Amino acid sequence: MRTTIRLDDGLYRGVKAQAALEGRTVGEVIEDALRLRRQRSQADASFEPIPVYGGRGLMPGVGLGHTAALQALMDADALAKTKH
């Protein structure tokens, strides 16, 4: 199918240079880019959503800006679960 699209001048020059280096047409390079983008979108859609549970925010002592303290809390929780 033939169609007309508008591209940024710099983007077109880059695609044209890439096509020349690879011995391909600009259309082939654009088709491949669109196929890859479409495959990526389909792959992203196949992920299960992460369940979200109700709550009242962070546990006491948890600060998302302090990763070392957060890691220590998670380690302590994991240790406590293995002792039971």
PyMOL Python script that loads the backbone (N, CA, C, O; Angstrom):
from pymol import cmd

cmd.read_pdbstr("""\
ATOM      1  N   MET A   1       0.846  -1.174   0.000  1.00  0.00           N
ATOM      2  CA  MET A   1       0.000   0.000   0.000  1.00  0.00           C
ATOM      3  C   MET A   1       0.892   1.238   0.000  1.00  0.00           C
ATOM      4  O   MET A   1       1.930   1.271   0.661  1.00  0.00           O
ATOM      5  N   ARG A   2       0.491   2.205  -0.714  1.00  0.00           N
ATOM      6  CA  ARG A   2       1.220   3.467  -0.738  1.00  0.00           C
ATOM      7  C   ARG A   2       0.474   4.476   0.119  1.00  0.00           C
ATOM      8  O   ARG A   2      -0.756   4.531   0.117  1.00  0.00           O
ATOM      9  N   THR A   3       1.240   5.267   0.848  1.00  0.00           N
ATOM     10  CA  THR A   3       0.636   6.309   1.671  1.00  0.00           C
ATOM     11  C   THR A   3       1.631   7.456   1.807  1.00  0.00           C
ATOM     12  O   THR A   3       2.811   7.306   1.490  1.00  0.00           O
ATOM     13  N   THR A   4       1.160   8.570   2.268  1.00  0.00           N
ATOM     14  CA  THR A   4       2.015   9.730   2.492  1.00  0.00           C
ATOM     15  C   THR A   4       2.012  10.039   3.981  1.00  0.00           C
ATOM     16  O   THR A   4       0.955  10.106   4.609  1.00  0.00           O
ATOM     17  N   ILE A   5       3.205  10.226   4.541  1.00  0.00           N
ATOM     18  CA  ILE A   5       3.310  10.608   5.947  1.00  0.00           C
ATOM     19  C   ILE A   5       4.243  11.810   6.054  1.00  0.00           C
ATOM     20  O   ILE A   5       5.087  12.034   5.187  1.00  0.00           O
ATOM     21  N   ARG A   6       4.082  12.563   7.106  1.00  0.00           N
ATOM     22  CA  ARG A   6       4.971  13.685   7.380  1.00  0.00           C
ATOM     23  C   ARG A   6       5.953  13.269   8.463  1.00  0.00           C
ATOM     24  O   ARG A   6       5.553  12.744   9.502  1.00  0.00           O
ATOM     25  N   LEU A   7       7.240  13.503   8.220  1.00  0.00           N
ATOM     26  CA  LEU A   7       8.285  13.172   9.178  1.00  0.00           C
ATOM     27  C   LEU A   7       9.118  14.400   9.477  1.00  0.00           C
ATOM     28  O   LEU A   7       9.290  15.274   8.627  1.00  0.00           O
ATOM     29  N   ASP A   8       9.626  14.457  10.681  1.00  0.00           N
ATOM     30  CA  ASP A   8      10.585  15.485  11.048  1.00  0.00           C
ATOM     31  C   ASP A   8      11.787  15.367  10.105  1.00  0.00           C
ATOM     32  O   ASP A   8      12.227  14.260   9.797  1.00  0.00           O
ATOM     33  N   ASP A   9      12.316  16.502   9.650  1.00  0.00           N
ATOM     34  CA  ASP A   9      13.426  16.489   8.693  1.00  0.00           C
ATOM     35  C   ASP A   9      14.637  15.710   9.211  1.00  0.00           C
ATOM     36  O   ASP A   9      15.239  14.925   8.480  1.00  0.00           O
ATOM     37  N   GLY A  10      14.984  15.936  10.475  1.00  0.00           N
ATOM     38  CA  GLY A  10      16.135  15.244  11.045  1.00  0.00           C
ATOM     39  C   GLY A  10      15.915  13.744  11.141  1.00  0.00           C
ATOM     40  O   GLY A  10      16.828  12.957  10.893  1.00  0.00           O
ATOM     41  N   LEU A  11      14.705  13.356  11.498  1.00  0.00           N
ATOM     42  CA  LEU A  11      14.373  11.937  11.577  1.00  0.00           C
ATOM     43  C   LEU A  11      14.481  11.294  10.196  1.00  0.00           C
ATOM     44  O   LEU A  11      15.042  10.208  10.049  1.00  0.00           O
ATOM     45  N   TYR A  12      13.945  11.967   9.198  1.00  0.00           N
ATOM     46  CA  TYR A  12      14.004  11.428   7.835  1.00  0.00           C
ATOM     47  C   TYR A  12      15.447  11.266   7.366  1.00  0.00           C
ATOM     48  O   TYR A  12      15.804  10.246   6.776  1.00  0.00           O
ATOM     49  N   ARG A  13      16.264  12.267   7.630  1.00  0.00           N
ATOM     50  CA  ARG A  13      17.675  12.177   7.212  1.00  0.00           C
ATOM     51  C   ARG A  13      18.366  10.995   7.895  1.00  0.00           C
ATOM     52  O   ARG A  13      19.156  10.290   7.268  1.00  0.00           O
ATOM     53  N   GLY A  14      18.070  10.783   9.167  1.00  0.00           N
ATOM     54  CA  GLY A  14      18.655   9.657   9.882  1.00  0.00           C
ATOM     55  C   GLY A  14      18.208   8.321   9.313  1.00  0.00           C
ATOM     56  O   GLY A  14      19.018   7.410   9.143  1.00  0.00           O
ATOM     57  N   VAL A  15      16.913   8.207   9.018  1.00  0.00           N
ATOM     58  CA  VAL A  15      16.381   6.968   8.441  1.00  0.00           C
ATOM     59  C   VAL A  15      16.972   6.744   7.051  1.00  0.00           C
ATOM     60  O   VAL A  15      17.317   5.619   6.690  1.00  0.00           O
ATOM     61  N   LYS A  16      17.086   7.813   6.280  1.00  0.00           N
ATOM     62  CA  LYS A  16      17.642   7.695   4.932  1.00  0.00           C
ATOM     63  C   LYS A  16      19.103   7.246   4.987  1.00  0.00           C
ATOM     64  O   LYS A  16      19.533   6.425   4.177  1.00  0.00           O
ATOM     65  N   ALA A  17      19.863   7.783   5.938  1.00  0.00           N
ATOM     66  CA  ALA A  17      21.266   7.382   6.085  1.00  0.00           C
ATOM     67  C   ALA A  17      21.360   5.922   6.525  1.00  0.00           C
ATOM     68  O   ALA A  17      22.196   5.171   6.023  1.00  0.00           O
ATOM     69  N   GLN A  18      20.507   5.527   7.456  1.00  0.00           N
ATOM     70  CA  GLN A  18      20.499   4.132   7.913  1.00  0.00           C
ATOM     71  C   GLN A  18      20.158   3.194   6.761  1.00  0.00           C
ATOM     72  O   GLN A  18      20.791   2.152   6.590  1.00  0.00           O
ATOM     73  N   ALA A  19      19.166   3.567   5.985  1.00  0.00           N
ATOM     74  CA  ALA A  19      18.765   2.738   4.843  1.00  0.00           C
ATOM     75  C   ALA A  19      19.923   2.587   3.854  1.00  0.00           C
ATOM     76  O   ALA A  19      20.166   1.494   3.342  1.00  0.00           O
ATOM     77  N   ALA A  20      20.631   3.682   3.588  1.00  0.00           N
ATOM     78  CA  ALA A  20      21.759   3.631   2.657  1.00  0.00           C
ATOM     79  C   ALA A  20      22.861   2.718   3.187  1.00  0.00           C
ATOM     80  O   ALA A  20      23.439   1.938   2.430  1.00  0.00           O
ATOM     81  N   LEU A  21      23.157   2.811   4.493  1.00  0.00           N
ATOM     82  CA  LEU A  21      24.197   1.958   5.089  1.00  0.00           C
ATOM     83  C   LEU A  21      23.832   0.472   5.006  1.00  0.00           C
ATOM     84  O   LEU A  21      24.701  -0.384   4.842  1.00  0.00           O
ATOM     85  N   GLU A  22      22.547   0.187   5.121  1.00  0.00           N
ATOM     86  CA  GLU A  22      22.090  -1.201   5.123  1.00  0.00           C
ATOM     87  C   GLU A  22      21.720  -1.709   3.738  1.00  0.00           C
ATOM     88  O   GLU A  22      21.386  -2.883   3.575  1.00  0.00           O
ATOM     89  N   GLY A  23      21.777  -0.830   2.738  1.00  0.00           N
ATOM     90  CA  GLY A  23      21.409  -1.231   1.382  1.00  0.00           C
ATOM     91  C   GLY A  23      19.926  -1.530   1.246  1.00  0.00           C
ATOM     92  O   GLY A  23      19.525  -2.438   0.518  1.00  0.00           O
ATOM     93  N   ARG A  24      19.118  -0.756   1.957  1.00  0.00           N
ATOM     94  CA  ARG A  24      17.670  -0.951   1.954  1.00  0.00           C
ATOM     95  C   ARG A  24      16.991   0.351   1.563  1.00  0.00           C
ATOM     96  O   ARG A  24      17.639   1.390   1.436  1.00  0.00           O
ATOM     97  N   THR A  25      15.688   0.284   1.375  1.00  0.00           N
ATOM     98  CA  THR A  25      14.934   1.499   1.081  1.00  0.00           C
ATOM     99  C   THR A  25      14.476   2.150   2.381  1.00  0.00           C
ATOM    100  O   THR A  25      14.432   1.508   3.430  1.00  0.00           O
ATOM    101  N   VAL A  26      14.138   3.423   2.297  1.00  0.00           N
ATOM    102  CA  VAL A  26      13.599   4.137   3.450  1.00  0.00           C
ATOM    103  C   VAL A  26      12.304   3.461   3.902  1.00  0.00           C
ATOM    104  O   VAL A  26      12.067   3.318   5.102  1.00  0.00           O
ATOM    105  N   GLY A  27      11.484   3.052   2.969  1.00  0.00           N
ATOM    106  CA  GLY A  27      10.230   2.385   3.298  1.00  0.00           C
ATOM    107  C   GLY A  27      10.447   1.105   4.087  1.00  0.00           C
ATOM    108  O   GLY A  27       9.704   0.819   5.025  1.00  0.00           O
ATOM    109  N   GLU A  28      11.466   0.329   3.710  1.00  0.00           N
ATOM    110  CA  GLU A  28      11.753  -0.914   4.433  1.00  0.00           C
ATOM    111  C   GLU A  28      12.168  -0.635   5.873  1.00  0.00           C
ATOM    112  O   GLU A  28      11.748  -1.338   6.792  1.00  0.00           O
ATOM    113  N   VAL A  29      12.987   0.384   6.068  1.00  0.00           N
ATOM    114  CA  VAL A  29      13.432   0.732   7.417  1.00  0.00           C
ATOM    115  C   VAL A  29      12.243   1.194   8.259  1.00  0.00           C
ATOM    116  O   VAL A  29      12.116   0.803   9.419  1.00  0.00           O
ATOM    117  N   ILE A  30      11.385   2.012   7.690  1.00  0.00           N
ATOM    118  CA  ILE A  30      10.204   2.489   8.409  1.00  0.00           C
ATOM    119  C   ILE A  30       9.256   1.336   8.717  1.00  0.00           C
ATOM    120  O   ILE A  30       8.711   1.269   9.819  1.00  0.00           O
ATOM    121  N   GLU A  31       9.048   0.424   7.762  1.00  0.00           N
ATOM    122  CA  GLU A  31       8.191  -0.741   8.002  1.00  0.00           C
ATOM    123  C   GLU A  31       8.712  -1.571   9.168  1.00  0.00           C
ATOM    124  O   GLU A  31       7.941  -1.982  10.035  1.00  0.00           O
ATOM    125  N   ASP A  32      10.022  -1.818   9.192  1.00  0.00           N
ATOM    126  CA  ASP A  32      10.607  -2.591  10.288  1.00  0.00           C
ATOM    127  C   ASP A  32      10.406  -1.900  11.634  1.00  0.00           C
ATOM    128  O   ASP A  32      10.089  -2.546  12.633  1.00  0.00           O
ATOM    129  N   ALA A  33      10.595  -0.580  11.651  1.00  0.00           N
ATOM    130  CA  ALA A  33      10.412   0.173  12.893  1.00  0.00           C
ATOM    131  C   ALA A  33       8.961   0.085  13.373  1.00  0.00           C
ATOM    132  O   ALA A  33       8.708  -0.064  14.569  1.00  0.00           O
ATOM    133  N   LEU A  34       8.028   0.175  12.455  1.00  0.00           N
ATOM    134  CA  LEU A  34       6.616   0.076  12.827  1.00  0.00           C
ATOM    135  C   LEU A  34       6.264  -1.326  13.308  1.00  0.00           C
ATOM    136  O   LEU A  34       5.493  -1.479  14.256  1.00  0.00           O
ATOM    137  N   ARG A  35       6.823  -2.352  12.662  1.00  0.00           N
ATOM    138  CA  ARG A  35       6.579  -3.734  13.107  1.00  0.00           C
ATOM    139  C   ARG A  35       7.100  -3.942  14.527  1.00  0.00           C
ATOM    140  O   ARG A  35       6.411  -4.521  15.367  1.00  0.00           O
ATOM    141  N   LEU A  36       8.313  -3.470  14.791  1.00  0.00           N
ATOM    142  CA  LEU A  36       8.886  -3.613  16.125  1.00  0.00           C
ATOM    143  C   LEU A  36       8.049  -2.898  17.173  1.00  0.00           C
ATOM    144  O   LEU A  36       7.810  -3.434  18.255  1.00  0.00           O
ATOM    145  N   ARG A  37       7.610  -1.703  16.859  1.00  0.00           N
ATOM    146  CA  ARG A  37       6.782  -0.932  17.791  1.00  0.00           C
ATOM    147  C   ARG A  37       5.470  -1.642  18.067  1.00  0.00           C
ATOM    148  O   ARG A  37       4.991  -1.672  19.201  1.00  0.00           O
ATOM    149  N   ARG A  38       4.896  -2.211  17.023  1.00  0.00           N
ATOM    150  CA  ARG A  38       3.627  -2.928  17.172  1.00  0.00           C
ATOM    151  C   ARG A  38       3.811  -4.183  18.020  1.00  0.00           C
ATOM    152  O   ARG A  38       2.975  -4.483  18.872  1.00  0.00           O
ATOM    153  N   GLN A  39       4.901  -4.918  17.792  1.00  0.00           N
ATOM    154  CA  GLN A  39       5.195  -6.113  18.590  1.00  0.00           C
ATOM    155  C   GLN A  39       5.383  -5.741  20.060  1.00  0.00           C
ATOM    156  O   GLN A  39       4.893  -6.439  20.949  1.00  0.00           O
ATOM    157  N   ARG A  40       6.090  -4.644  20.311  1.00  0.00           N
ATOM    158  CA  ARG A  40       6.331  -4.199  21.685  1.00  0.00           C
ATOM    159  C   ARG A  40       5.012  -3.840  22.362  1.00  0.00           C
ATOM    160  O   ARG A  40       4.812  -4.168  23.531  1.00  0.00           O
ATOM    161  N   SER A  41       4.115  -3.175  21.649  1.00  0.00           N
ATOM    162  CA  SER A  41       2.817  -2.804  22.212  1.00  0.00           C
ATOM    163  C   SER A  41       2.005  -4.044  22.546  1.00  0.00           C
ATOM    164  O   SER A  41       1.354  -4.101  23.589  1.00  0.00           O
ATOM    165  N   GLN A  42       2.040  -5.038  21.666  1.00  0.00           N
ATOM    166  CA  GLN A  42       1.301  -6.275  21.915  1.00  0.00           C
ATOM    167  C   GLN A  42       1.890  -7.026  23.100  1.00  0.00           C
ATOM    168  O   GLN A  42       1.150  -7.607  23.893  1.00  0.00           O
ATOM    169  N   ALA A  43       3.217  -7.022  23.229  1.00  0.00           N
ATOM    170  CA  ALA A  43       3.869  -7.700  24.353  1.00  0.00           C
ATOM    171  C   ALA A  43       3.514  -7.004  25.666  1.00  0.00           C
ATOM    172  O   ALA A  43       3.256  -7.667  26.671  1.00  0.00           O
ATOM    173  N   ASP A  44       3.500  -5.675  25.659  1.00  0.00           N
ATOM    174  CA  ASP A  44       3.151  -4.924  26.868  1.00  0.00           C
ATOM    175  C   ASP A  44       1.715  -5.209  27.304  1.00  0.00           C
ATOM    176  O   ASP A  44       1.422  -5.260  28.498  1.00  0.00           O
ATOM    177  N   ALA A  45       0.826  -5.392  26.335  1.00  0.00           N
ATOM    178  CA  ALA A  45      -0.579  -5.622  26.645  1.00  0.00           C
ATOM    179  C   ALA A  45      -0.804  -7.012  27.235  1.00  0.00           C
ATOM    180  O   ALA A  45      -1.842  -7.259  27.850  1.00  0.00           O
ATOM    181  N   SER A  46       0.155  -7.922  27.055  1.00  0.00           N
ATOM    182  CA  SER A  46      -0.030  -9.285  27.528  1.00  0.00           C
ATOM    183  C   SER A  46       0.310  -9.454  29.007  1.00  0.00           C
ATOM    184  O   SER A  46       0.038 -10.512  29.574  1.00  0.00           O
ATOM    185  N   PHE A  47       0.896  -8.445  29.644  1.00  0.00           N
ATOM    186  CA  PHE A  47       1.234  -8.548  31.058  1.00  0.00           C
ATOM    187  C   PHE A  47      -0.019  -8.460  31.911  1.00  0.00           C
ATOM    188  O   PHE A  47      -0.931  -7.680  31.637  1.00  0.00           O
ATOM    189  N   GLU A  48      -0.040  -9.275  32.944  1.00  0.00           N
ATOM    190  CA  GLU A  48      -1.137  -9.227  33.898  1.00  0.00           C
ATOM    191  C   GLU A  48      -1.010  -7.959  34.739  1.00  0.00           C
ATOM    192  O   GLU A  48       0.101  -7.574  35.101  1.00  0.00           O
ATOM    193  N   PRO A  49      -2.111  -7.312  35.051  1.00  0.00           N
ATOM    194  CA  PRO A  49      -2.013  -6.138  35.916  1.00  0.00           C
ATOM    195  C   PRO A  49      -1.577  -6.545  37.323  1.00  0.00           C
ATOM    196  O   PRO A  49      -1.909  -7.632  37.798  1.00  0.00           O
ATOM    197  N   ILE A  50      -0.854  -5.686  37.960  1.00  0.00           N
ATOM    198  CA  ILE A  50      -0.404  -5.936  39.326  1.00  0.00           C
ATOM    199  C   ILE A  50      -1.580  -5.686  40.267  1.00  0.00           C
ATOM    200  O   ILE A  50      -2.217  -4.634  40.200  1.00  0.00           O
ATOM    201  N   PRO A  51      -1.869  -6.651  41.144  1.00  0.00           N
ATOM    202  CA  PRO A  51      -3.003  -6.438  42.050  1.00  0.00           C
ATOM    203  C   PRO A  51      -2.708  -5.311  43.041  1.00  0.00           C
ATOM    204  O   PRO A  51      -1.582  -5.149  43.510  1.00  0.00           O
ATOM    205  N   VAL A  52      -3.724  -4.559  43.335  1.00  0.00           N
ATOM    206  CA  VAL A  52      -3.612  -3.457  44.288  1.00  0.00           C
ATOM    207  C   VAL A  52      -4.583  -3.745  45.422  1.00  0.00           C
ATOM    208  O   VAL A  52      -5.765  -4.007  45.200  1.00  0.00           O
ATOM    209  N   TYR A  53      -4.069  -3.692  46.621  1.00  0.00           N
ATOM    210  CA  TYR A  53      -4.881  -3.985  47.795  1.00  0.00           C
ATOM    211  C   TYR A  53      -5.106  -2.704  48.577  1.00  0.00           C
ATOM    212  O   TYR A  53      -4.268  -1.802  48.589  1.00  0.00           O
ATOM    213  N   GLY A  54      -6.231  -2.649  49.215  1.00  0.00           N
ATOM    214  CA  GLY A  54      -6.554  -1.479  50.020  1.00  0.00           C
ATOM    215  C   GLY A  54      -5.583  -1.331  51.176  1.00  0.00           C
ATOM    216  O   GLY A  54      -4.994  -2.312  51.631  1.00  0.00           O
ATOM    217  N   GLY A  55      -5.423  -0.163  51.628  1.00  0.00           N
ATOM    218  CA  GLY A  55      -4.520   0.078  52.733  1.00  0.00           C
ATOM    219  C   GLY A  55      -4.523   1.546  53.098  1.00  0.00           C
ATOM    220  O   GLY A  55      -5.280   2.350  52.555  1.00  0.00           O
ATOM    221  N   ARG A  56      -3.661   1.863  54.025  1.00  0.00           N
ATOM    222  CA  ARG A  56      -3.608   3.251  54.489  1.00  0.00           C
ATOM    223  C   ARG A  56      -2.241   3.846  54.275  1.00  0.00           C
ATOM    224  O   ARG A  56      -1.789   4.663  55.077  1.00  0.00           O
ATOM    225  N   GLY A  57      -1.584   3.462  53.230  1.00  0.00           N
ATOM    226  CA  GLY A  57      -0.270   4.025  52.942  1.00  0.00           C
ATOM    227  C   GLY A  57       0.850   3.137  53.440  1.00  0.00           C
ATOM    228  O   GLY A  57       0.682   1.928  53.602  1.00  0.00           O
ATOM    229  N   LEU A  58       1.970   3.739  53.675  1.00  0.00           N
ATOM    230  CA  LEU A  58       3.160   3.002  54.079  1.00  0.00           C
ATOM    231  C   LEU A  58       3.079   2.540  55.521  1.00  0.00           C
ATOM    232  O   LEU A  58       2.417   3.156  56.356  1.00  0.00           O
ATOM    233  N   MET A  59       3.771   1.440  55.795  1.00  0.00           N
ATOM    234  CA  MET A  59       3.871   0.954  57.175  1.00  0.00           C
ATOM    235  C   MET A  59       4.705   1.935  57.979  1.00  0.00           C
ATOM    236  O   MET A  59       5.531   2.649  57.410  1.00  0.00           O
ATOM    237  N   PRO A  60       4.505   1.987  59.293  1.00  0.00           N
ATOM    238  CA  PRO A  60       5.332   2.868  60.127  1.00  0.00           C
ATOM    239  C   PRO A  60       6.810   2.520  59.954  1.00  0.00           C
ATOM    240  O   PRO A  60       7.185   1.347  59.931  1.00  0.00           O
ATOM    241  N   GLY A  61       7.619   3.529  59.836  1.00  0.00           N
ATOM    242  CA  GLY A  61       9.058   3.325  59.678  1.00  0.00           C
ATOM    243  C   GLY A  61       9.510   3.154  58.246  1.00  0.00           C
ATOM    244  O   GLY A  61      10.711   3.071  57.990  1.00  0.00           O
ATOM    245  N   VAL A  62       8.582   3.099  57.301  1.00  0.00           N
ATOM    246  CA  VAL A  62       8.952   2.922  55.896  1.00  0.00           C
ATOM    247  C   VAL A  62       8.994   4.279  55.211  1.00  0.00           C
ATOM    248  O   VAL A  62       8.005   5.012  55.202  1.00  0.00           O
ATOM    249  N   GLY A  63      10.132   4.600  54.645  1.00  0.00           N
ATOM    250  CA  GLY A  63      10.287   5.812  53.857  1.00  0.00           C
ATOM    251  C   GLY A  63      10.871   5.422  52.512  1.00  0.00           C
ATOM    252  O   GLY A  63      11.979   4.888  52.447  1.00  0.00           O
ATOM    253  N   LEU A  64      10.147   5.680  51.453  1.00  0.00           N
ATOM    254  CA  LEU A  64      10.599   5.236  50.138  1.00  0.00           C
ATOM    255  C   LEU A  64      11.872   5.941  49.684  1.00  0.00           C
ATOM    256  O   LEU A  64      12.533   5.480  48.754  1.00  0.00           O
ATOM    257  N   GLY A  65      12.217   7.029  50.315  1.00  0.00           N
ATOM    258  CA  GLY A  65      13.447   7.734  49.970  1.00  0.00           C
ATOM    259  C   GLY A  65      14.674   7.162  50.660  1.00  0.00           C
ATOM    260  O   GLY A  65      15.797   7.566  50.359  1.00  0.00           O
ATOM    261  N   HIS A  66      14.476   6.231  51.577  1.00  0.00           N
ATOM    262  CA  HIS A  66      15.585   5.643  52.324  1.00  0.00           C
ATOM    263  C   HIS A  66      15.641   4.150  52.018  1.00  0.00           C
ATOM    264  O   HIS A  66      15.096   3.336  52.764  1.00  0.00           O
ATOM    265  N   THR A  67      16.292   3.799  50.933  1.00  0.00           N
ATOM    266  CA  THR A  67      16.269   2.412  50.472  1.00  0.00           C
ATOM    267  C   THR A  67      16.953   1.450  51.429  1.00  0.00           C
ATOM    268  O   THR A  67      16.527   0.300  51.544  1.00  0.00           O
ATOM    269  N   ALA A  68      17.990   1.882  52.112  1.00  0.00           N
ATOM    270  CA  ALA A  68      18.672   0.981  53.050  1.00  0.00           C
ATOM    271  C   ALA A  68      17.744   0.606  54.195  1.00  0.00           C
ATOM    272  O   ALA A  68      17.697  -0.557  54.594  1.00  0.00           O
ATOM    273  N   ALA A  69      17.004   1.578  54.730  1.00  0.00           N
ATOM    274  CA  ALA A  69      16.067   1.299  55.816  1.00  0.00           C
ATOM    275  C   ALA A  69      14.927   0.418  55.319  1.00  0.00           C
ATOM    276  O   ALA A  69      14.481  -0.481  56.032  1.00  0.00           O
ATOM    277  N   LEU A  70      14.456   0.668  54.109  1.00  0.00           N
ATOM    278  CA  LEU A  70      13.395  -0.146  53.525  1.00  0.00           C
ATOM    279  C   LEU A  70      13.874  -1.587  53.348  1.00  0.00           C
ATOM    280  O   LEU A  70      13.137  -2.522  53.659  1.00  0.00           O
ATOM    281  N   GLN A  71      15.088  -1.775  52.857  1.00  0.00           N
ATOM    282  CA  GLN A  71      15.647  -3.113  52.686  1.00  0.00           C
ATOM    283  C   GLN A  71      15.774  -3.833  54.029  1.00  0.00           C
ATOM    284  O   GLN A  71      15.491  -5.027  54.124  1.00  0.00           O
ATOM    285  N   ALA A  72      16.194  -3.114  55.058  1.00  0.00           N
ATOM    286  CA  ALA A  72      16.326  -3.707  56.391  1.00  0.00           C
ATOM    287  C   ALA A  72      14.969  -4.173  56.908  1.00  0.00           C
ATOM    288  O   ALA A  72      14.872  -5.250  57.496  1.00  0.00           O
ATOM    289  N   LEU A  73      13.917  -3.375  56.696  1.00  0.00           N
ATOM    290  CA  LEU A  73      12.577  -3.775  57.127  1.00  0.00           C
ATOM    291  C   LEU A  73      12.109  -5.018  56.381  1.00  0.00           C
ATOM    292  O   LEU A  73      11.520  -5.918  56.979  1.00  0.00           O
ATOM    293  N   MET A  74      12.369  -5.072  55.072  1.00  0.00           N
ATOM    294  CA  MET A  74      11.957  -6.236  54.287  1.00  0.00           C
ATOM    295  C   MET A  74      12.736  -7.476  54.726  1.00  0.00           C
ATOM    296  O   MET A  74      12.169  -8.564  54.824  1.00  0.00           O
ATOM    297  N   ASP A  75      14.038  -7.312  54.992  1.00  0.00           N
ATOM    298  CA  ASP A  75      14.854  -8.446  55.452  1.00  0.00           C
ATOM    299  C   ASP A  75      14.365  -8.949  56.809  1.00  0.00           C
ATOM    300  O   ASP A  75      14.294 -10.156  57.041  1.00  0.00           O
ATOM    301  N   ALA A  76      14.031  -8.025  57.696  1.00  0.00           N
ATOM    302  CA  ALA A  76      13.544  -8.412  59.023  1.00  0.00           C
ATOM    303  C   ALA A  76      12.223  -9.155  58.899  1.00  0.00           C
ATOM    304  O   ALA A  76      11.987 -10.125  59.620  1.00  0.00           O
ATOM    305  N   ASP A  77      11.364  -8.711  57.998  1.00  0.00           N
ATOM    306  CA  ASP A  77      10.080  -9.375  57.782  1.00  0.00           C
ATOM    307  C   ASP A  77      10.297 -10.777  57.217  1.00  0.00           C
ATOM    308  O   ASP A  77       9.643 -11.729  57.644  1.00  0.00           O
ATOM    309  N   ALA A  78      11.215 -10.905  56.256  1.00  0.00           N
ATOM    310  CA  ALA A  78      11.508 -12.214  55.670  1.00  0.00           C
ATOM    311  C   ALA A  78      12.091 -13.161  56.719  1.00  0.00           C
ATOM    312  O   ALA A  78      11.752 -14.344  56.746  1.00  0.00           O
ATOM    313  N   LEU A  79      12.959 -12.646  57.574  1.00  0.00           N
ATOM    314  CA  LEU A  79      13.558 -13.450  58.635  1.00  0.00           C
ATOM    315  C   LEU A  79      12.498 -13.929  59.620  1.00  0.00           C
ATOM    316  O   LEU A  79      12.512 -15.081  60.054  1.00  0.00           O
ATOM    317  N   ALA A  80      11.580 -13.030  59.965  1.00  0.00           N
ATOM    318  CA  ALA A  80      10.522 -13.384  60.900  1.00  0.00           C
ATOM    319  C   ALA A  80       9.618 -14.477  60.306  1.00  0.00           C
ATOM    320  O   ALA A  80       9.155 -15.349  61.040  1.00  0.00           O
ATOM    321  N   LYS A  81       9.366 -14.445  59.021  1.00  0.00           N
ATOM    322  CA  LYS A  81       8.506 -15.444  58.380  1.00  0.00           C
ATOM    323  C   LYS A  81       9.186 -16.814  58.331  1.00  0.00           C
ATOM    324  O   LYS A  81       8.507 -17.838  58.393  1.00  0.00           O
ATOM    325  N   THR A  82      10.510 -16.846  58.222  1.00  0.00           N
ATOM    326  CA  THR A  82      11.213 -18.135  58.169  1.00  0.00           C
ATOM    327  C   THR A  82      11.302 -18.794  59.534  1.00  0.00           C
ATOM    328  O   THR A  82      11.476 -20.010  59.621  1.00  0.00           O
ATOM    329  N   LYS A  83      11.188 -18.019  60.592  1.00  0.00           N
ATOM    330  CA  LYS A  83      11.268 -18.571  61.952  1.00  0.00           C
ATOM    331  C   LYS A  83       9.972 -19.249  62.369  1.00  0.00           C
ATOM    332  O   LYS A  83       9.960 -20.037  63.314  1.00  0.00           O
ATOM    333  N   HIS A  84       8.889 -18.952  61.677  1.00  0.00           N
ATOM    334  CA  HIS A  84       7.580 -19.536  62.063  1.00  0.00           C
ATOM    335  C   HIS A  84       7.382 -20.828  61.388  1.00  0.00           C
ATOM    336  O   HIS A  84       6.351 -21.472  61.579  1.00  0.00           O
TER     337      HIS A  84
END
""", "prot")
cmd.dss("prot")
cmd.show_as("cartoon", "prot")
cmd.util.cbc("prot")
cmd.orient("prot")
